[in-house]
Amino acid sequence: MLETSRAGNDMGLLDGRAAVITGAAQGIGYEIAGVLGGAGASVVIGDINEEAAAEAAERLVKHGIAATSLRCDVTEEDEVAALVAHCADTFGPVGVMVNNAGITRDATLRKMALTDFRAVVDVHLTGAWNGTRYAAAAMREHGHGGSIVNISSIAGKVGNFGQTNYSAAKAGLVGLTKASAKELAGAGIRVNAVQPGLIRTAMTEAMPQSAWDAKLAEIPMARAGEPAEVAQVVLFLASDMASYITGAVLEVTGGRYM
Ligand SMILES: NC(=O)c1ccc[n+]([C@@H]2O[C@H](COP(=O)([O-])OP(=O)(O)OC[C@H]3O[C@@H](n4cnc5c(N)ncnc54)[C@H](O)[C@@H]3O)[C@@H](O)[C@H]2O)c1
Protein backbone atom coordinates (compact mmCIF):
# COMPACT_ATOMS: atom_id res chain seq x y z
CA MET A 1 0.00 0.00 0.00
CA LEU A 2 2.64 2.49 0.91
CA GLU A 3 4.69 2.02 -2.21
CA THR A 4 2.59 4.41 -4.32
CA SER A 5 2.48 7.14 -1.70
CA ARG A 6 6.12 6.94 -0.67
CA ALA A 7 7.38 6.79 -4.22
CA GLY A 8 5.14 9.60 -5.43
CA ASN A 9 5.85 13.30 -5.38
CA ASP A 10 3.65 13.98 -2.34
CA MET A 11 6.64 14.19 -0.01
CA GLY A 12 6.54 17.28 2.08
CA LEU A 13 2.88 18.27 1.74
CA LEU A 14 2.38 17.60 5.45
CA ASP A 15 5.92 18.03 6.73
CA GLY A 16 5.98 18.99 10.41
CA ARG A 17 2.29 18.23 11.00
CA ALA A 18 0.72 15.68 13.30
CA ALA A 19 -2.30 13.71 12.09
CA VAL A 20 -4.77 11.65 14.11
CA ILE A 21 -6.73 8.98 12.23
CA THR A 22 -9.48 6.98 13.92
CA GLY A 23 -10.24 3.40 12.91
CA ALA A 24 -6.81 3.24 11.30
CA ALA A 25 -5.75 -0.26 12.37
CA GLN A 26 -6.82 -1.58 8.96
CA GLY A 27 -8.60 -0.77 5.71
CA ILE A 28 -9.10 2.78 4.48
CA GLY A 29 -7.95 4.33 7.77
CA TYR A 30 -4.65 2.47 7.69
CA GLU A 31 -4.12 3.53 4.11
CA ILE A 32 -4.84 7.14 5.05
CA ALA A 33 -2.27 6.90 7.86
CA GLY A 34 0.29 5.57 5.37
CA VAL A 35 -0.39 8.21 2.74
CA LEU A 36 -0.39 11.13 5.21
CA GLY A 37 2.78 9.70 6.78
CA GLY A 38 4.31 9.35 3.34
CA ALA A 39 3.65 13.06 2.83
CA GLY A 40 5.62 13.92 5.96
CA ALA A 41 3.02 13.85 8.75
CA SER A 42 3.57 12.12 12.07
CA VAL A 43 0.58 9.84 12.54
CA VAL A 44 -1.44 8.70 15.52
CA ILE A 45 -3.57 5.62 14.98
CA GLY A 46 -6.65 5.41 17.20
CA ASP A 47 -8.65 2.20 17.05
CA ILE A 48 -10.88 0.12 19.30
CA ASN A 49 -8.72 -2.88 18.36
CA GLU A 50 -5.65 -2.10 20.46
CA GLU A 51 -3.46 -4.94 19.23
CA ALA A 52 -4.17 -4.34 15.55
CA ALA A 53 -3.57 -0.61 16.04
CA ALA A 54 -0.17 -1.27 17.63
CA GLU A 55 0.78 -3.64 14.79
CA ALA A 56 -0.34 -1.08 12.22
CA ALA A 57 1.81 1.62 13.83
CA GLU A 58 4.78 -0.77 13.88
CA ARG A 59 4.36 -1.47 10.16
CA LEU A 60 4.33 2.27 9.41
CA VAL A 61 7.44 2.84 11.51
CA LYS A 62 9.18 0.14 9.46
CA HIS A 63 8.30 2.21 6.38
CA GLY A 64 10.05 5.22 7.91
CA ILE A 65 6.92 6.98 9.18
CA ALA A 66 6.73 8.49 12.67
CA ALA A 67 3.72 6.59 14.02
CA THR A 68 2.15 5.69 17.33
CA SER A 69 -1.12 4.12 18.40
CA LEU A 70 -3.64 4.26 21.21
CA ARG A 71 -6.71 2.18 21.94
CA CYS A 72 -9.65 4.47 21.41
CA ASP A 73 -13.37 3.80 21.20
CA VAL A 74 -14.59 6.89 19.35
CA THR A 75 -17.99 6.71 21.04
CA GLU A 76 -16.32 7.44 24.40
CA GLU A 77 -15.64 11.13 24.86
CA ASP A 78 -12.80 10.58 27.35
CA GLU A 79 -11.02 8.19 25.00
CA VAL A 80 -11.17 10.64 22.10
CA ALA A 81 -9.89 13.41 24.37
CA ALA A 82 -7.04 11.10 25.40
CA LEU A 83 -6.25 10.32 21.76
CA VAL A 84 -5.89 13.99 20.89
CA ALA A 85 -3.80 14.54 24.03
CA HIS A 86 -1.60 11.55 23.11
CA CYS A 87 -0.89 13.24 19.78
CA ALA A 88 0.13 16.49 21.52
CA ASP A 89 2.39 14.61 23.95
CA THR A 90 4.05 12.45 21.29
CA PHE A 91 4.32 14.57 18.16
CA GLY A 92 2.88 17.99 19.00
CA PRO A 93 -0.58 19.50 18.57
CA VAL A 94 -2.92 17.82 16.12
CA GLY A 95 -2.97 19.57 12.73
CA VAL A 96 -5.01 16.99 10.82
CA MET A 97 -7.91 14.95 12.21
CA VAL A 98 -9.49 12.19 10.15
CA ASN A 99 -12.73 10.77 11.53
CA ASN A 100 -12.77 7.39 9.80
CA ALA A 101 -13.81 4.71 12.34
CA GLY A 102 -16.84 2.79 11.21
CA ILE A 103 -18.94 -0.35 11.53
CA THR A 104 -21.89 -1.87 9.72
CA ARG A 105 -24.89 -3.70 11.19
CA ASP A 106 -26.99 -4.28 8.07
CA ALA A 107 -30.63 -5.36 8.12
CA THR A 108 -33.85 -4.14 6.58
CA LEU A 109 -35.94 -1.70 8.56
CA ARG A 110 -38.32 -4.53 9.50
CA LYS A 111 -35.55 -6.67 10.96
CA MET A 112 -33.07 -4.14 12.34
CA ALA A 113 -32.92 -3.91 16.12
CA LEU A 114 -32.79 -0.50 17.75
CA THR A 115 -29.44 -1.48 19.26
CA ASP A 116 -28.03 -1.93 15.73
CA PHE A 117 -29.35 1.46 14.66
CA ARG A 118 -27.88 3.15 17.72
CA ALA A 119 -24.52 1.35 17.50
CA VAL A 120 -23.92 2.45 13.91
CA VAL A 121 -25.04 6.04 14.46
CA ASP A 122 -22.93 6.19 17.61
CA VAL A 123 -19.68 5.03 16.00
CA HIS A 124 -19.93 7.08 12.79
CA LEU A 125 -21.73 10.19 13.90
CA THR A 126 -21.14 10.61 17.64
CA GLY A 127 -17.59 9.36 17.06
CA ALA A 128 -16.92 12.02 14.42
CA TRP A 129 -18.55 14.68 16.58
CA ASN A 130 -16.22 13.75 19.44
CA GLY A 131 -13.23 13.80 17.09
CA THR A 132 -14.20 17.13 15.57
CA ARG A 133 -14.85 18.72 18.94
CA TYR A 134 -11.62 17.66 20.62
CA ALA A 135 -9.39 18.20 17.59
CA ALA A 136 -10.92 21.64 17.00
CA ALA A 137 -10.33 22.60 20.63
CA ALA A 138 -6.66 21.59 20.35
CA MET A 139 -6.27 23.37 17.00
CA ARG A 140 -7.84 26.55 18.37
CA GLU A 141 -5.57 26.47 21.40
CA HIS A 142 -2.48 26.03 19.23
CA GLY A 143 -3.63 28.88 17.00
CA HIS A 144 -2.32 27.55 13.69
CA GLY A 145 -5.60 26.27 12.24
CA GLY A 146 -5.93 22.76 10.91
CA SER A 147 -7.86 20.39 8.71
CA ILE A 148 -10.56 17.92 9.71
CA VAL A 149 -11.72 15.26 7.26
CA ASN A 150 -14.81 13.14 7.88
CA ILE A 151 -15.18 9.84 6.06
CA SER A 152 -18.82 9.72 4.98
CA SER A 153 -20.10 7.41 2.23
CA ILE A 154 -22.08 7.62 -0.96
CA ALA A 155 -24.73 5.79 1.13
CA GLY A 156 -25.27 9.13 2.84
CA LYS A 157 -26.21 10.70 -0.50
CA VAL A 158 -28.39 8.01 -2.04
CA GLY A 159 -29.38 5.69 0.87
CA ASN A 160 -28.59 1.98 0.70
CA PHE A 161 -31.15 -0.80 0.93
CA GLY A 162 -30.59 -2.64 4.24
CA GLN A 163 -28.58 0.23 5.67
CA THR A 164 -31.01 2.71 7.22
CA ASN A 165 -28.62 3.06 10.17
CA TYR A 166 -25.46 3.48 8.09
CA SER A 167 -27.07 5.78 5.48
CA ALA A 168 -28.55 8.01 8.20
CA ALA A 169 -25.21 8.22 10.00
CA LYS A 170 -23.30 8.99 6.79
CA ALA A 171 -25.81 11.68 5.76
CA GLY A 172 -25.56 13.08 9.28
CA LEU A 173 -21.81 13.40 8.79
CA VAL A 174 -22.46 15.82 5.93
CA GLY A 175 -24.48 18.08 8.24
CA LEU A 176 -21.82 17.80 10.93
CA THR A 177 -19.13 18.69 8.37
CA LYS A 178 -20.96 21.77 7.07
CA ALA A 179 -22.05 23.11 10.47
CA SER A 180 -18.62 22.69 12.00
CA ALA A 181 -16.97 24.17 8.88
CA LYS A 182 -19.00 27.34 9.48
CA GLU A 183 -18.17 27.44 13.19
CA LEU A 184 -14.45 26.79 12.76
CA ALA A 185 -13.57 28.76 9.62
CA GLY A 186 -12.75 31.85 11.69
CA ALA A 187 -10.09 29.86 13.54
CA GLY A 188 -8.47 28.74 10.28
CA ILE A 189 -9.80 25.22 10.66
CA ARG A 190 -11.21 23.61 7.50
CA VAL A 191 -13.71 20.75 7.75
CA ASN A 192 -14.53 18.58 4.74
CA ALA A 193 -15.99 15.17 4.00
CA VAL A 194 -15.21 12.39 1.56
CA GLN A 195 -17.88 10.04 0.25
CA PRO A 196 -16.26 6.83 -1.00
CA GLY A 197 -18.23 4.44 -3.14
CA LEU A 198 -17.35 0.75 -3.40
CA ILE A 199 -13.84 0.35 -1.98
CA ARG A 200 -12.10 -3.00 -1.59
CA THR A 201 -11.68 -3.57 2.19
CA ALA A 202 -12.68 -6.11 4.85
CA MET A 203 -15.98 -4.20 5.22
CA THR A 204 -16.97 -4.77 1.59
CA GLU A 205 -15.32 -8.16 1.14
CA ALA A 206 -17.87 -9.49 3.65
CA MET A 207 -20.57 -8.68 1.07
CA PRO A 208 -22.27 -11.54 -0.87
CA GLN A 209 -20.92 -11.87 -4.45
CA SER A 210 -24.34 -10.98 -5.91
CA ALA A 211 -24.44 -7.69 -3.98
CA TRP A 212 -20.85 -6.92 -5.05
CA ASP A 213 -21.71 -7.59 -8.72
CA ALA A 214 -24.86 -5.43 -8.53
CA LYS A 215 -22.82 -2.51 -7.19
CA LEU A 216 -20.09 -2.97 -9.81
CA ALA A 217 -22.73 -2.74 -12.55
CA GLU A 218 -23.63 0.78 -11.34
CA ILE A 219 -20.08 2.15 -11.60
CA PRO A 220 -19.21 3.97 -14.85
CA MET A 221 -15.52 3.21 -14.30
CA ALA A 222 -16.52 -0.47 -13.97
CA ARG A 223 -14.30 -1.31 -11.02
CA ALA A 224 -14.12 -0.98 -7.27
CA GLY A 225 -11.85 1.69 -5.82
CA GLU A 226 -8.71 0.97 -3.83
CA PRO A 227 -8.16 2.37 -0.31
CA ALA A 228 -5.24 4.42 -1.66
CA GLU A 229 -7.62 6.24 -4.01
CA VAL A 230 -9.58 7.47 -0.98
CA ALA A 231 -6.43 8.22 1.00
CA GLN A 232 -5.04 10.48 -1.74
CA VAL A 233 -8.18 12.62 -1.62
CA VAL A 234 -7.88 12.85 2.16
CA LEU A 235 -4.26 13.98 1.70
CA PHE A 236 -5.41 16.69 -0.70
CA LEU A 237 -8.05 17.96 1.76
CA ALA A 238 -5.63 17.73 4.69
CA SER A 239 -2.92 19.71 2.91
CA ASP A 240 -2.60 23.36 1.94
CA MET A 241 -3.41 22.32 -1.64
CA ALA A 242 -7.02 22.61 -0.42
CA SER A 243 -6.46 25.89 1.46
CA TYR A 244 -9.68 27.49 0.16
CA ILE A 245 -11.92 24.42 0.51
CA THR A 246 -14.16 23.98 3.53
CA GLY A 247 -17.58 22.43 4.04
CA ALA A 248 -17.13 20.42 0.84
CA VAL A 249 -18.14 16.84 0.17
CA LEU A 250 -15.93 15.04 -2.36
CA GLU A 251 -17.28 11.86 -3.97
CA VAL A 252 -14.73 9.13 -4.67
CA THR A 253 -16.91 6.66 -6.50
CA GLY A 254 -15.66 6.07 -10.05
CA GLY A 255 -18.67 8.10 -11.17
CA ARG A 256 -21.34 6.07 -9.38
CA TYR A 257 -24.47 8.12 -8.54
CA MET A 258 -22.95 11.32 -9.95
N1 LIG B 1 -15.10 0.07 2.25
C1 LIG B 1 -15.95 0.84 1.60
O1 LIG B 1 -16.41 0.52 0.49
C2 LIG B 1 -16.41 2.14 2.19
C3 LIG B 1 -17.23 2.95 1.41
C4 LIG B 1 -17.66 4.16 1.93
C5 LIG B 1 -17.26 4.57 3.20
N2 LIG B 1 -16.48 3.73 3.94
C6 LIG B 1 -16.11 4.20 5.27
O2 LIG B 1 -14.71 4.21 5.42
C7 LIG B 1 -14.38 4.01 6.79
C8 LIG B 1 -13.39 2.86 6.91
O3 LIG B 1 -14.00 1.69 6.39
P1 LIG B 1 -13.20 0.36 6.04
O4 LIG B 1 -13.84 -0.21 4.84
O5 LIG B 1 -11.75 0.62 6.04
O6 LIG B 1 -13.64 -0.55 7.28
P2 LIG B 1 -12.83 -1.62 8.15
O7 LIG B 1 -13.87 -2.43 8.82
O8 LIG B 1 -11.78 -2.29 7.33
O9 LIG B 1 -12.08 -0.71 9.25
C9 LIG B 1 -12.78 0.01 10.23
C10 LIG B 1 -11.87 0.24 11.43
O10 LIG B 1 -12.63 0.97 12.42
C11 LIG B 1 -12.35 0.40 13.69
N3 LIG B 1 -13.46 0.70 14.62
C12 LIG B 1 -14.70 0.16 14.64
N4 LIG B 1 -15.42 0.67 15.66
C13 LIG B 1 -14.61 1.58 16.29
C14 LIG B 1 -14.78 2.43 17.42
N5 LIG B 1 -15.93 2.46 18.12
N6 LIG B 1 -13.76 3.24 17.77
C15 LIG B 1 -12.59 3.20 17.09
N7 LIG B 1 -12.36 2.39 16.04
C16 LIG B 1 -13.37 1.59 15.64
C17 LIG B 1 -12.19 -1.07 13.42
O11 LIG B 1 -11.52 -1.74 14.48
C18 LIG B 1 -11.41 -1.06 12.11
O12 LIG B 1 -10.02 -1.02 12.33
C19 LIG B 1 -15.70 3.76 7.53
O13 LIG B 1 -16.16 4.96 8.10
C20 LIG B 1 -16.61 3.33 6.40
O14 LIG B 1 -17.96 3.56 6.70
C21 LIG B 1 -16.04 2.53 3.47
The ligand as a MOL file (V3000), in Angstrom:
LIG
                    3D

  0  0  0     0  0            999 V3000
M  V30 BEGIN CTAB
M  V30 COUNTS 44 48 0 0 0
M  V30 BEGIN ATOM
M  V30 1 N -15.1010 0.0730 2.2510 0
M  V30 2 C -15.9550 0.8410 1.5980 0
M  V30 3 O -16.4070 0.5220 0.4870 0
M  V30 4 C -16.4140 2.1360 2.1920 0
M  V30 5 C -17.2300 2.9510 1.4110 0
M  V30 6 C -17.6560 4.1600 1.9320 0
M  V30 7 C -17.2590 4.5660 3.1980 0
M  V30 8 N -16.4790 3.7330 3.9370 0 CHG=1
M  V30 9 C -16.1110 4.2050 5.2690 0
M  V30 10 O -14.7100 4.2120 5.4160 0
M  V30 11 C -14.3800 4.0070 6.7930 0
M  V30 12 C -13.3890 2.8570 6.9060 0
M  V30 13 O -14.0020 1.6910 6.3870 0
M  V30 14 P -13.1980 0.3620 6.0350 0
M  V30 15 O -13.8400 -0.2130 4.8370 0
M  V30 16 O -11.7480 0.6180 6.0440 0 CHG=-1
M  V30 17 O -13.6430 -0.5550 7.2840 0
M  V30 18 P -12.8330 -1.6190 8.1460 0
M  V30 19 O -13.8730 -2.4340 8.8230 0
M  V30 20 O -11.7830 -2.2900 7.3290 0
M  V30 21 O -12.0820 -0.7070 9.2480 0
M  V30 22 C -12.7810 0.0060 10.2330 0
M  V30 23 C -11.8700 0.2450 11.4320 0
M  V30 24 O -12.6260 0.9730 12.4220 0
M  V30 25 C -12.3540 0.4050 13.6940 0
M  V30 26 N -13.4600 0.7010 14.6210 0
M  V30 27 C -14.7040 0.1640 14.6430 0
M  V30 28 N -15.4170 0.6670 15.6570 0
M  V30 29 C -14.6140 1.5800 16.2930 0
M  V30 30 C -14.7790 2.4350 17.4170 0
M  V30 31 N -15.9300 2.4630 18.1210 0
M  V30 32 N -13.7560 3.2400 17.7730 0
M  V30 33 C -12.5870 3.2030 17.0930 0
M  V30 34 N -12.3610 2.3950 16.0400 0
M  V30 35 C -13.3700 1.5950 15.6370 0
M  V30 36 C -12.1910 -1.0700 13.4230 0
M  V30 37 O -11.5170 -1.7360 14.4850 0
M  V30 38 C -11.4090 -1.0620 12.1060 0
M  V30 39 O -10.0170 -1.0220 12.3310 0
M  V30 40 C -15.7010 3.7620 7.5280 0
M  V30 41 O -16.1600 4.9600 8.0960 0
M  V30 42 C -16.6050 3.3330 6.4010 0
M  V30 43 O -17.9600 3.5560 6.6960 0
M  V30 44 C -16.0410 2.5320 3.4700 0
M  V30 END ATOM
M  V30 BEGIN BOND
M  V30 1 1 1 2
M  V30 2 2 2 3
M  V30 3 1 2 4
M  V30 4 1 4 5
M  V30 5 2 4 44
M  V30 6 2 5 6
M  V30 7 1 6 7
M  V30 8 2 7 8
M  V30 9 1 8 9
M  V30 10 1 8 44
M  V30 11 1 9 10
M  V30 12 1 9 42
M  V30 13 1 10 11
M  V30 14 1 11 12
M  V30 15 1 11 40
M  V30 16 1 12 13
M  V30 17 1 13 14
M  V30 18 2 14 15
M  V30 19 1 14 16
M  V30 20 1 14 17
M  V30 21 1 17 18
M  V30 22 2 18 19
M  V30 23 1 18 20
M  V30 24 1 18 21
M  V30 25 1 21 22
M  V30 26 1 22 23
M  V30 27 1 23 24
M  V30 28 1 23 38
M  V30 29 1 24 25
M  V30 30 1 25 26
M  V30 31 1 25 36
M  V30 32 1 26 27
M  V30 33 1 26 35
M  V30 34 2 27 28
M  V30 35 1 28 29
M  V30 36 1 29 30
M  V30 37 2 29 35
M  V30 38 1 30 31
M  V30 39 2 30 32
M  V30 40 1 32 33
M  V30 41 2 33 34
M  V30 42 1 34 35
M  V30 43 1 36 37
M  V30 44 1 36 38
M  V30 45 1 38 39
M  V30 46 1 40 41
M  V30 47 1 40 42
M  V30 48 1 42 43
M  V30 END BOND
M  V30 END CTAB
M  END
